[in-house]
Amino acid sequence: MPNAPPRAPLFLEGTPSVAGTPRHNSVARRAIGLSTPRRQTPLFAPGTSSPLPFPSSSPNKNATPSRVRRLNYDVPGSQDSEPLAFPSSPAASAGTPKNRRGDIHSSLSITPSSAVPRARRHNNLPHDDLRSDASHMSIPASSAPNLSAPAVPSDEEPDEIRAIWGTTVNLGETMKTFREFLRGFKIKYRIAYDRERGLRTRVLSSPEEGELLLYEGYLRRMRQTGETNLNLDMLNLAAYPPSKKLQSQLVKYPQEVIPAMDQVLKDLMLEIAEEDQQAGMEGMRGEEGEEEISEIMGKVYKIRPFGLPSVNMRDLNPSDTDKLVCIKGLVIRATPVIPDMKVAFFRCLTCNHTVQVEIDRGKIDEPARCPRDVCGTIGTMSLVHNRCEFADRQVIRLQETPDAVPDGQTPHTVSLSVYDELVDVSKPGDRLIVTGIFRSVPVRVNPRQRTLKSLFRTFLDVVHVRLGSGDKLGLDRSTRPAGGDRIPGVGGVGGGIDMDEDQENGTDRQRRTTKREELEAKLRQISQRPDVYGLLSRSLAPSIYAMDDVKKGILLQLFGGTNKSIARGGGGGGPRYRGDINVLLVGDPGVSKSQILQYVHKIAPRGVYTSGKGSSAVGLTAYVTRDPDSKQLVLESGALVLSDGGVCCIDEFDKMSDATRSVLHEVMEQQTVSIAKAGIITTLNARTSILAAANPIGSKYNPNETVTRNIDLPPTLISRFDLLYLVLDNVDEALDRKLAQHLVALYLEDAPETGGGQDILPLEELSAYITYARSRINPSITEAAGDELVRCYVTLRKAGEDPRSNEKRITATTRQLESMIRLSEAHARMRLSPLVELADVQEAFRLMREAINTSARDPTTGEIDMGLLDTGVGRQQRKLQADMRRAVLAMLDGGAGGTRGVRWSEAFAQLEAQSSVRVTSADFQEVIKELEQEGRVKVVGERDRRVIKRVDGA
């Protein structure tokens, strides 16, 4: 390019340079897409201050500014007014974006300029002298090809340039080592390393499999998929002998090492693309290859390291500042996407001169005066927002998981800053394993004063995110986004059994297939056993003796039915039928209800454990709070919203206040939470299964009373539970002896055996089995199963027919039919069967019948009456109350009443004497109250002096 500006001479920052100022015109023109002036002489004589020749004061009307490119390139700039520009040839730099990572604030000022650049046909850039006033900026990782790993360190280059400041880490060697690692790492190194640490490794199918170059395969896949992130397992760095030192450097100095790795990654992407092009690989021939290479040139590549051992967030110390750390936690809040300024664009109000400033560690170094020598006005530089460059940023609050909180302590929280591709990867309620750089920033006492607090604010700049943790069940896939959870990057993420097939291919599949196949084969083998149902239910809370039906019901709750949306229904797209199963345990104290809840909470996905008295309505749904950063009113998710797609365990269900309990009506049937608070009107998803435990009134269950009388719960809420189990403490010498032996054996040795020493599955295998079934199996109902469901429902309804009475008892409602469908789907899932068969429906019917037998049986008649659960009053009770009404009215109309009425106690005694069944005072009070509301009678007096009088004319 003959008209390119000459190479900038070495100079000190701030040196006055009148001749250099006009050359900044080319920067401003190229930044807004205008043509660049080609002459090298000053546009006007030194000393004059005419603003006319400056492009920002009179832009060219014919050229339309291209805002699409958004300053994503480096341009040759002046020495004193353009701190962003690295001198390079304009033609090459125009298409190469600068790498500005939000999570890395590098203070690196090194560029091995004497290293011989690789010969490339399309990138023959001249050597540029980078010792300009941009020395305090971060590495231009994409635009400087001479940052590539030097083959031989040059002796002429000063050590200050090749080493990370304040350390003895040689950057040239670091880049060279990482380059060798990407080029030479094979699977056999990791297998050998795992064996040294005593971990179980897989057997290679052939020696050639161990010789596969892992990262070259990843880089080719990145080129084919257009992915720009490479997930780097740090254990692989430790496993590769030449790069062991590099791992400790990466942990200690991530801000300097990661940008250097980014540059090596880009160089290798180009190198492998050119090699493939020369080899004539498919998709890389001729023009296609040229396009691929030019596309790679225009991209910014990022390394995302992970694989550090996680530490508790309480253990993060000041010594960890600016180091790479890994923590686990539960997301409790995620802000909307915030635009994070990367490059500020300033314009002088006097002479319209423009200058760009890169953000350094979150601060804008605003120019105090106009950098143009002929102007130099103080305090006239104003920010032009639409010319600045922004990146996506999101702030996430991560809280300690309940199992990691020390006894007697409140959960600890840490703020995470995620950038670019990691934005919106997780949502509240997710469990994350996060790798990032621990940072601390000073906080001002007052934004208008320079005084700083001595206590610094700490947060994590995230470089890698991984969803879920190993010992938990997989969450319900139907509650996640339509495209599934996509963690950005290629290579080494997940590897669990719940990973999608399309998420891994090529080398990754070769690496993991054997392990996955082994696990799948084992799970399939378990599912083929004839006693798989009994085995899995025994394995659920094996330390708890007996309670087989309860365990089977909870096991099917963990498997869950399938969520369905019926298109032909009313509303937009039809109603959504829930697949989640709700279970209520009611029983005497000391029958291990809370123990079962704790066990389920341990393995349940997105599980939340809460207690009745310790919960409020807003704590369960959502509450409005003021965001500490933006000072805006925001909605915080409560327990039910956080457990969306999981299981919510509620203990002491009967002790909840009425206001708290009323929230659950909507959640348990519609599976949403509607909020209208502080101007925030919204509907949140709460697609969760509820497992609740309640004690009867007076602690001991009274078998002579109905369930609704025993439990202080509204009938409308009880009817929403699919299964209601009564767990009673009955006296039986043989059972008591076995239970005592079982409990004592637990204290003697920790080897719980239920069912006479039969085998049980360990927790990890049970969790893996349920996860596999939930993520892979979506059973559909066969015709035979459909007919059986109809027959079972009709059978349940028929049980209410009584030839001696015209009034029929309601023994089942459509809710029971839907519950049976959900339970039969869960049973088919448990067998890993794609179809719901006859046996599944029969088992679901048996469970429903057993649950209804215990919970909906009328103690006075011994018959099943669903009216007890739906309305709180059974048919027999309604009949008794009708008879009592007639008797009371007859008593008042007869001679006993007269004009003075009948005393309360006398009327009750008289009714009790003439009735063949027991009359309770509560029933009598209810009847009198109804008659009073109808205006038939009135009650005069207080307490013992109450008199019941007949109303005249009624």
N, C-alpha and C positions, 0 to 999 in steps of 0.2 A: 504494500500500500504506500505509494510514493508520498502522499500528503499526510501521513501519520505524524503526530507530534514527536519530536525527539525525546530520547530517554531523559527523565528528570534527573538533575544533578543532586548530589548529596547535600543536604542542608539541615539546619537546625529548625525545630518547630518555632514558628513565630517570627522567622526572619522576614522583614518587609520585602515584598517582591511585586513591584508594579507590573513588570512584564508578564508575571504569571497570572495576574488576575483575569485578563480578557480570555485566557485559555479556559477559564471556568465556564465561559459561555458554552463551549462544546459540551460540558457536563450537563448544564441546565437544558440545552437543546436536546441532547440525546435522551435525557431523563423524561422529557415530555414527548419525544418522538419526532422532533423537528430535524431539519437537515443541519448538518454540522458545518460551521464556517471553516474553510480550508486554509485561509492565509495565516501565516505565522507572525505577522507584524502586529503591533498594538493597534487597536481600532481607533484610538484617539491619543493625542499627545499626553504624556505624563503631566499630572497637575490639574488637568481639567476634570470636571465631575459630571459631564453630560450623561444622563441615564439612557439616552436613546439607543446606543449600540447594544444594550444588554437585552438578551432574548426574553427575559421574564417581564420586562417593562412593555415591550411591544411585540407580542407573539405573532407569528406568521398566520394570517387568516386562512391561507390555502391549505396548510397542513393540519390535519385533525390530530389532536394529542391522543396518543394510544395509552389509555389507562389500563389496558389489559395486562401490559407487561409489568406494571407496578414496581418499577425500579429493581427488578430482579436480575440486574447484571452489574458488572463493574465497568467503570469507564475511566479513561485517563483523566486525571484531575490536576488542579493546581496544587502548589506546595503548601499554601497557607490557608486556603478557604475550602478545601474539600477533604476532610479527614477520612471519608469512606473509600476514596478512589485508590486502587492499587494500579500503578502504571502498567498497562499491558496493551497489546494491539487491539484497537477498537473492533475490528472485524471478528476476532476470536471471542472477545469478551461479551459481545452483544448477545450471544445465545446461551451463555453459561451462567446459571443462577448462582448467587452467593449462598452459602450454607449458613443460615442463621437459625440455630436450634434454640427453642425457648428454654429447654431443660438444661442447656449447657451455657454457662457464662464464662467463656475462656479468656484468661488474661494472657494468653500465649502470644508472643511476638517473635516467632521464629519462622524462618523459611529457608531451608537449605538451598540457597540460590546457586551454589557452585556445582550442585549435582547435575550430571548430564541427563537431560530429559530423554524419555524414550522416544525413538523415531516413530512418528505416526504420520500417516498420509494426510489426515484431515486436521491435524492439530499442531502444525509447525509454528509454535509460538516462540518469539524471541525471548531471551533472558531479560527479565526486568529487574531494575534495582528497586527492591522493596523497602529500603531503609528511608522511608519518607515519614511525614508526620503522622502516618497511620500506624505507627509502631505500637500504639496502645490498644489496637483493635484486635478482635478475635481472628482466628485463621480463616482466610477465604477458602474454605475447604473444597469448593467446587471449581473456583475460577483459576486457581494456580496449579497448573499441571506439574510444575517443578516441585510440588510438595510430595511427589511420589517417593516411595521408599528408595533411598539411594543404594546402589549395589555395593559401592565401596565408600566409606566416609572420607570426605576430602580433608587433607591436612591443612589446606590454606584457610578453611573456614574457622572463624573464632568459636571457642567453646561456648560463649555466652549465647550464641545463636542456636546451637544445636541442643542445648540442655534446657530442661524446664527450670524456670527461675526459682532459685532457692533450694535446688536439689541437684543431685548428681545424675539424674536420669537423662540419658542421651536420647533425644527424640529420633534421630536418624536410625539408631539401633532399634528403638521401639517399633518404628514403622517397618523396618526391614524384617524384624522378628514376626510381626503380625502378618506381613505379606507371606512369609514362609509358612506360617501356621495355616492360613487360608488355602495355600497351594498344596500343602503336604499332609494335612490332618486326615487320618484314616480311622475307620470304625474300630479297628483292632486295638488302637491306643486306648480308647475309652474302656473297652472290655477288660484290657489288662489292668487299667487303673482301678476299675471297680473291684476286680478280684483282689488287688492288693489291700483294698479297704475292707475286704471280707463280705462284700455284697454279692447277692446271687446274680449271675449273668446268664444270658441266653447262649445256646450252642449255635455256632455258625453253620449254615447248611453246606458251605464250601469255603476253602481258603480264599477264593477270589472275593467272597462277600466282605471279608475283613479288610481287603485291599482297596475298597471303594473310597474314592476321594469325596468326602462328605460335602465340604463347603463349595467345591466346584459345581456339584450338582445343584446346591442351593442357589448359587449365583445364576446358573442357566435358567432355573425355574423363575427367579426374580425377573430375568429379562423377558421370559415368555409371558408371565402374568402381569407385568408392569408394576410389580411391588417394589417399593424403595426402602423397606426396612428389613434388616437381617437380625434375627434374634440369635444372640451369641451365648451359648451355655458356657459359663466360666469354669465349670468342671472340665470341659474339653481343653481349655487353655492349660489347666493344671495337668491334664493327662498327657499332653504333647510335650515331650522332654525339653525341646529348645525354648518353649514359651512359658515355662513355669514362673520365671521372673516377671513376665508380662502381667500375670494375674495379680500379683501384689501391687504392681505399678498402677493397674487399672482401679484397684480398690482405693489406693492412697491418693492418686491424682487423676480422678475421672475427668475433671474439667479440661485438662491438657491432653490426656491420652485418647479420649473418645473422639475429638475432632480429627486427630491424626489417623485414627482407625477409619473414620468416615472417608478420609481422603484416599487411604489405601484401598478401601472397598470400591470407590469409584474408579480408581486406576485399574483395578483387577477386572471390574465389569467391562471396561473398554477393551482390556487386553484379551479377555476370553471371547468377547464378541468378535474381535478382529481375527483371533485364531479360528473360531467357528466359521467365519466368513471365508478365510483362506482354505479351510478344509471342505468348504462347499456344503455345510450342514443345511438341512431343510429349514426354510424360512430365513436363511441368512445369505442367499445367493443374490448377486448383482444389486439391483436397485433396492430390494427388500433389506439387504444387509446394510446398505448406506443409510436407509431411513432408521433402522434399529440403532445404529451407532450414533447418528445425530440426535435421536431421542434420548439415548443414555447420556449424551453430552449435556442435554438440557435439564436433567433431573438432579435432585439433591438426594444423596443416599445416606442412610443413618444406621448406625450400629446400636442395637438395643440389648445390652448385657443383662443376664439373669442367672440364677443358679447359686446365689450366695446362701449360706445357712441363715434362716430368718432369726431375728432377735426380737425380744419383747420391746414394744415401743417405750416402756418405762426405762429401759436400759440405754436409751440414746443419750450420750453425754456430750459436753462441749468438745471432747477429744475427737468425736465423730464428725465434726463440722467439715464440710466440703469433701467428705469421703463417701464412698458407695456403701449403702446399707440396704438391708432387706427386712421388711416387716409384714405381719399379717394383721388383718382386721376386718371389721364389718362397716360397710358404707352406711352412714346415717344421713348424710345430706350431700347433694351435688348442686352447685350453682348452675345457672344458665351459661351459655358460652359467652366469654368475655373477650372483646378484641384487645389483644396485647400488643402495644406498639413496639416495633423492632427498629424502625428507622424514622427519625423525626425530620421533617422538611420545614426549614425556616426561610422567611422572606423579609428583607429589610423594607420597612415602611417608607423610608426616605428615597432610596435609589432602586428598589425592587430587585436587589441582588439576592440570589437564593443560595442556600447551603444546606447540606444534609448532615445529620448527626446520628450516629449509631447509639442505641441504648446500651449502657454498660452496667450490668448487674442491677437492672431495674431502675436506673436513674438516667435522666436526660441531661446532658451537659449543655445547657442552653448558652449560646454565644452571648457574651455581655455586650459586645459592640459589633458593628458591621465589619466583617473581615476584609472588605474592599478598602484598599489604602486611600483611594481618593474620597471615600465617604467617611468611614470610621465613626459613624454616629453611635453614641452609647444608648442602649436600651430600646432599639427600634426593631429588633428581630422578633417577628411574630410567627406562630406556628400555623402552617397550612395543613388542615386535617386531611383533606381528601387527597393530598399528595404524599402522605406518610404511608409507611408499609406496616401492616398489622398481621398478627398470627392468632390462631384460635387458642384460647386458654380457658381452663375450667378449674375451679377450686372444689376439692372434695374433702369432707370431714370423715376421717377413718377412726372408728372406735374399737377398743379392745373387744375381742370375742368373749362372751360370758365365761367360757371355760378357762380363759387365760387371766382373768381378774383375780388377784390375791384375795384371801379371805378378809372381809371387813373393809375393803377398799372400794372406791367408786371407779368406774371404768375411765381409762385414760383416752384422750383423743389427740389426733395429729392432723394438721392440715396438709393436703397434697395439692401440688400444682401440676396439672397435666396439660400437655400441649399437642397441637396439630392432630396426628392420627389417633392419639389416645383419648381425645375428647369424646364424651358420650359412649364410651365402651362399657362402663358399669352404671348401675342405677342403685338407688338406696335399697338396702337389704342384701346386696351381694357380698360375699366373702371374697376378699382379694389377697393376693400375695404380690407385694409391690417392691420393686427395686428402684432406688432413686438416690439422689445426692442430698445429704442432710445440710440444710442451710440455716443460717441465723442472720436476721437483719435488725438493725436498730429501729426503735419506734420513737417518734417525736412526741414530746409532751403536748405540744400545740402545733398544728400544721404550719402556723405562721411564724413559729420561732425555731431557732436552730438547736435548742436544747434537746438532748436525747435522754431517754430513760436508760438506766443502767441494766435493766432486764431486757434482753433481746428476744424478738419473736422468732420462733423456729418453725420451719416447714420442710417439706420434702419436694424436690423437683424430680418428678417421676420419669424414668427412662424406660421402664418395662412394667407391664401389668399382666397378671395372670388370674383368671377367674376360678373361684372354688378352691376347696382344700380337700386333701385326700381321704379323710376319714368320714366325710359327710356323704349323704345320698346326692345323686344328681337332681337338679331342680326340674320342675315340670316344663318341658320344652314348649308346650302350647301357650305358656304365659310369656314367652320371650318374643323379641321382635321377629317379624316374618322371615327375614333373611338369616336368622340365627345370630349368635354372638360371634362377631368376627374380630379377633384380636389381630391388629395389624402386624405384618412381618412374616417372614418365611423361616422355617426351621426351628425345631426343638421346643415348640410350645405344646403344652398338654401332654399327649401321649397316654391319657387315660382311656378307659373303655367307652366313655361317653363322647369321644371326639367324632365329628362328622367324617364320613368317608372322603368327601371332596376336599377336606381341609388338609389332607396329607396324600401325597402321591410321589412317584419317583423314588428318590433315595430314602426319603423319610419313611415311605411305606416299607421299603426293603428292610429298613432298620427296625420297624416296630411290628411288622406283620406277625412274625413268629410269636412274639410275646402276647399279642392280642388274640391270635388263634388259640394259643394254649389256654388263655383265660376263658374265651368263648366256649371252647370244647369242654372245659371243666364245668362251666355254668349250665351248658346244654345237658351234660351228663347228670348233673343234680336234678334238672327238670324232668328227666326221663324216669327218675325213681318213682315207684308207686306211692311211697309215703312222703312225697315232697311237701305236701300240705302240713302234715304233722311235724316233719323235720324243721320246716321254717318257723312254725308257731312255737315249737320247743326252743328254738334258738333265740326267740325274742324274749328278752329278760329272763334268762335261764335260772337266775337266782331266786325268782318268785315261784313258789310251789303251786301246782295245779292251775286253776283259772283258765282252762283250755279254750273255752268259747270266747272269753274276753280277749285272749291273745290272738285268736283267729280273726276276730273282728278288727282289732287294731292292725294286724298284719295286712288285711285287705285294705284298710284305710291308707297304709303306707304305699301300697301298689296303686290304689286309686283307679277310678273309671276313666273314660276318655271324654274330654270336653267336646261338645258338639254345637254347631250353629245350624239351625234349620232354616234353609233359604225361603221356604214357603210360609213361614210364620209371619206374624204381624211385625210392624216396625221396620227399621232400616236393616235389611239383610236377615231379618228373623231373630227370634230370641236365642240366647246362648244358654244351653243346658249344662249345668255344672257336672263335673265328673268327680268332684271332691266329696269324700264321705266324712260325715260328722259323727262323733261317738261321744256319749255321755256315760260316765261311770258314777253310780250312786251307791253308797254303802256305808257300813258302820266304820268307826275309827279302827285303825290298825289292820286293814286288809290290803295294804300295800298299793293303794291307788296312786299316791304321789310318787312312789318308786317307779311305777310303770311310766308315768308322765315324764319323769327325769330321764328314763332310758330312751324313750321315743325322741325326746328333745336332743339327745346326744347324736342320734344318727339321722334325724329328720333334715331335709334340705331347707335352708333359710328359716330354720326353726326359731321361734320366739317363745320363751317360757315366762309366764306372768301369773301373779296370784290375785285372787279376787279383791281383797281389801287394799292391796298395794297398787291397784289400777284405777285410773279414772277414765271417763268417756273420751276425753281428748288424748289421753295417753295411748288408748287403743286405736283411735282413728287417725287424727291429725290435729296439730295445734299451731296457732299463729305465733310467730316470734319475730323479733327484729334482727335482721342479719347484721353481725358486728362489723362487717366490711362496708357494705353498701348502705347500711342504715335503713333498708327497705323492709316492709312487712313481708315475711315469707312463710310458707307452709312447711312445717316439719312433719315427716311421716311418723305415724304411731306404730304400735306393735303389729296390728293386723295388716297394714299396708306394707310394712317391712317384710312380713312373712308371705307376701304374694308369691304363689307358686310353691309354697312349702306347707308346713304344719305349725299351727299355733296351739300351744299347750296352756290351758288355763286351769289352775288349781283353785280350790276353795270357791267354786263357781257360785255356790249359794250365798256367799257372803258379799257378793258384789252389790253396789248400790243400784237402785232402779234406773237411774240416769245412765249409768255405765252399761247396764244390761240391755237397755233399749236400743243401743247402737248395734247390737249383734243381730237384731231381726233382719236388717237389710243385708248385712254381710253374709249371713248363713244361707239365704236363698238367692238374692240377686248378685251376691259376690262383688258388690261395689260399696264405696263409702261416699255419700254426698255431703259436701261441705258448703256452708254459706256463712263465712265469718270475715269480719274486717274488710269487706269489699272483695273478698276472694270467693268466687262461686265456681265450684268445680266438682267433678266426680272422679274419685280415685279407684283404681282396681284393688280388690282384696280377695284374689282367687285363692283362698286358703282353706285347708281342712282344719276343723277345730276338734281338739281332743280335750274334753273338760271332765273334771272330777268334782263331785259335790257331796256334802254330808247332809243327812236328814235333819229335820228340826229336832232339837233336843239330843242330837248326836246319834241316838239309837233309832234304827228303823222300826216303825210300828207296823207289823203285818196286818193288823186289823183296819188300817187306814189306807186310803188310796195313795198313789204315787204323788199326785199333786198336793195332797194334804201333808205328805211326809216331807216334800221338798219345797222350799220357799222360792219357787220359780213360776213365772207365768206360763199357763198351758200353751200359749202361742209359741213360746220359745222352745218348750220341750218337744213339740211336734215337729220342729225343724231338724231334730237329730235323727239320723238314719237308724242308729242302733242305740238303745238305752239299756244298759246292763245294771241289774241290782246285784251288788257284791255283798252278801250278808254273812255275818259271823254266826253260824249255827253250831250248836254243841253236838259233837259226834266223837266218841272216844277214839275210834280207829283213825279217823281223819286227823284228829288233834295229835295223836301219837306220831303219825307220819310227818305232819307239818313240823312238829318239834324236832324230830330227828333230822329233817332236812335243814332246819335253821341252825342246829348245833353243828352239823357237818360243815356248814359254810364257815363257821368260826374255826373249826379244826383245820380245814384245808380248803383253799380256794379252788374247788373243782365242782361247780354246780352241776348236778345231774337231775334232770326231770324226766319222768316217765321210765323209771327203773333202769337207770344207767345206760340209756340209749345215746347214740352220738348226737352232737349238736354242731352247728356251723359257727366258726369264730365270727366276731363282729365285722371284720373287714370283708369276709366272704359274703355275709348276709347283706351288707351294704352294697357290695359290688353286684350281687344278684338283683336286688331291688332297682338299683340304678340302671342296669342293663335292660330290665323289663320295662321300666318307665320310659326309657329313651328309644327303645327299638320296637316294642310291641304295642300296636293299636288294634285290639280285637274288634271284629264286627260280628253282629248277632246272626246266627243261622236261622233258617225257617223253623226247624224243629225247636230250637231254643225259644224263638218268638212265641210259638204255640204253647210251650210249657209255661212261659211267663204269664200269658193270658190265663191259662188254666189255674196256675197258683194264685193269681190275683182274685179270680172268681171264687176259688176255694176259701180264701181268707174272708171275702165278703159274705159268703154263704154261712160262715160260722155264726153270724148274727141273727139268723132266722130262728124264730121261736113260735112253734105252732100254737102255744097257749096265749100268745099276745099278738095284737095287730101291729104294734109298734116294733120296728126292727132295730136291733142294735147295730151301730157302725163299727165294724171290726177291722176295716182297712180303708185307706183313702188313696188317691192317686200318688200321694207322696210316698206311700209304702211301695207302690209299683215302680216308681223312679228309683227308689232305694235298692230294690231288688235288681234292677237293670245295672246300676252302678256296681253292686256287689258281685254280680255274675261276671261283669267285664273285668273287675279286679281279680277274680278267681282264675279267669282265663289268662290274664297277664301273668299271674303267679306260676301257671304251667308253661309260660312262654308260648302260648298257643295263639295263632292269628284269628281263631274263630271261637265264639262263645258257644259251647255245646250244652247238651242236656244236663250233664253232671254239674256244670257250673251253676246253672239255674237252680238245680235241686239243693245244692249246698247253700246258695244265697237264700232260698226259701226256708231252709232249716234254721239258718242264723236269724232271719227275720222272725220266724215263728217262735224261736226260743226267747228272743229279746222281747217280743210282744207278750208272750206267756207270763213273763216275770213282771213286766212294767205295766201292762194295760189290763191286768186282771182285777176285777171288782172283788174286794175282800168279803163283801156281804153275800154275794151270790156265787162267787167262784167262777164267773164267766168273763170272757174277754170283751172289753168295751173300749174302742178307740176314742169314744167321747170323753173318757177320763183324761186322755192326753190332749185332745184338741180343744175341749171347752172347760175341763176341770170338773165336770159333773157327769156322772154315769147315768145310764138309763134307769137303773134301780133307784138311784138317788133322786132323779127327777120325779119318778113315780111316787116315792115316799113324800116328797115335798108337796106334790099335788094332793095327796090324801090328807096331809097335815093342814093344808090351806082350808080344805072343806071342813075338817073337824074343828078348826079354830072359829071359822065363820058360824058353824052350827052351834058351837058353844056360846058365842056372843049373842046369836039370835034367840037362843033358848032362854029359859027362865034364869039360868045362872048369871047371865050378863046383866040383865035389867038395864036401868038407865045409868047406874053408877059404873058399869064395866066390870072387868075381872082383873084381879091382881096378877102380875107377871108370874110370880112363883106358883100361884094356885093353878093358873092355866097350864103351865109346864108340867106340874105334878099330875094334873088330870089327864093330859095327853099321854103321858108316860104310862099311866095306869091302864088306859084303855087300848094301848098299842101292843101288838104282839112282837114287834121288833124294837130294838133299842133306839130311843130318840135322844140325840145329842143336843146340848144347849146351842151349839153353833148352827145346827139345822133349824132349830126353833127360831133363833134370832134372824136367820136368813129369810124365813117364811114371813115373819112379822114385818120385817123391813120391806119386803116386796109388796105386801098388802098395804103398808103405809104409803109407799110410793104410788100405788094405784088409787089411793084415796078411799079405800074400803074401811080402814080402821085408823085410830090415832092413839099414840102412846103419851100419857100424861105422867109427870113426876120424874124423880131421879132414882137411880140405882134400885134399892129394895122396895121403894115405895111406888114403883112404876105400875100404872094401871092401863089396861088395854080396853078402849071403848070403841064401839061400833059407830061409824059415821052415818048420820041420818040421811036417808034417801040414796045411799050407795048400794 
